[in-house]
Amino acid sequence: MRHISRRTWLKGALGATLALPTLEFFSAGTASAQSGGAPRLLVYFLPNGRVPEWWVPSGGSGALSFPAESAALQPFANRALSVVNLDNIAARESPGAAHAMGTSTVMSGVRFPDLAGLKCNTTLDQYVAQEVGGMSRFKSLQFSAGEPATCDVGGSPCPYTQCISWAAPGQPLIPTINPARAFDQLFDTSVDGLKGEKAEIRKISRRSLLDFVLEDAHDLERKLGSEDKTRLEAYFTSFREVEQRLTSEAVTDACPLPAAAPGGTLAYQERVGAFQEIMKLAFQCDQTRVISFMIEFGLSQRTHDFLGAPGQHHAISHGDPGQLRRVETWHAQQIAGLLTMLQDTPDIDGSSLLDNTMVLVMPSMGIGTVHDHSRVCPLIFGAQNHVQTTGQRVQADGVPLANLHVSLLEVFGIEGQFGNNGMIFGDYGAGTLQGIRA
């Protein structure tokens, strides 16, 4: 990852970061971040598939070897788990265009019978957020360095290529695409632009309003039938999340933040770097335990002139291996940069953020040239107390991708049946995948 200079980050603002704290004061509220509890989850999405020869490491049994195009990940080979050739049956069996179906099903495992409305279901990260996200200020966060462009051909709704996180059927979680806005969402200590005594007065008025609305809703609940009570309970859930965000402190004085937010007009490569810094800070400052990040949207038309790859990403994935190699190599470098930040940042138990965070790097498909959904090859890094990220390789030819998700649910201590037609997860997750849990 190209390091973002302080000049770029601050865009001319002066100031210094605070000294890195031990964050011991978080210990009572962050037990699950420690080795004995569930890890954090970061899903890192890659568009337009991956060329296996450039992406999939050889070896295993503690000795993974990454190809030249992904050599930036080699320092993390002993912290990695490579899962090879999972079959995303949901994408293959859905009627929409390949990129929309790959992006929308890769975390949900749900087949779409048609393209009317929004058919996607609750995604893996959101089941995890329901389990481990309640103790943090934000149950989950969604970010993307992409910019809205062509969604996909064939009438697929835009959320199918521009979201990988879904709270429920028909409820896509739209990612924040501006790093400055994401930073303010997490760390702005003002209240509606106010600071000091005026900000405290505004906080009190917010709490009073929230209490009034909640009391009024509970009065209404006693008069409702069962179906309306179910709908109202969903409202209460959303309400409590909003209440937690509005009334809890964004950060403490000890949280090591930059003196200003990232600039609002960053170039693409700088936005990627800024988001990765923000994700690290979000975990470090205990703002959330679950993040999904799309380095670009599912049908990425991004040009990478700064790499000498001026062709649109989707187009070069179908016919210009020279340019595509530069893009996929750069993607691997960005992932390595994020892993380095997580590894170098202490967590509250004395280990690193990477030790307590499972980073799931999920391509939208196998090789993009032929829209191959039957050979999806994710990588998992970190959280070695929970996942076999010790330089292992799992050959999973023909195994449903949704079985990986079943295994990861177990990693987070989530039991039950969340799928359709007797499946545990999605439409095809019938059981666990061996070699995943530690």
Buried (B, 14 or more C-beta within 10 A) or exposed (E): BEEBEBEBBBBEEEEEEEEEBEBEEBEEEBBBBBBEBBBBBBBBBBBBBBBBEBBBBEBBEEEBEBBEBBBBBBEBBBBBBBBBBBBBBBBBBBEBBBBBBBBBBBBBBBBBEEBEEBBBBBBBBBBBBBBBBEBBBBBBBBBBBBBEBBBBEEEBBBBBBBBBBBBEEEBBBEBBBBBBBBBBBBBBBEBEEEEEEEBEEBBEEBEEEBEEEBEEEEEEBEEEEEEEBEEBEEBEEEBBBEBBBEEEEBBEEBBBBBEBBBBEEBEBBBBBBBBBBBBBBBBBBBBBBBBBBBBBBBBBBBBBEBBEBEBBBBBBBEEBEEBBBBBBBBBBBBBBBBBBBBBEBBBBBEBBBBBBBBBBBBBBBBBBBEBBBBBBBBBBBBBBBBBBBBBBBBEBEEBBBBBBBBBBBBBBEBEEEBBBEEBBBBBBBBBBBEBBEE
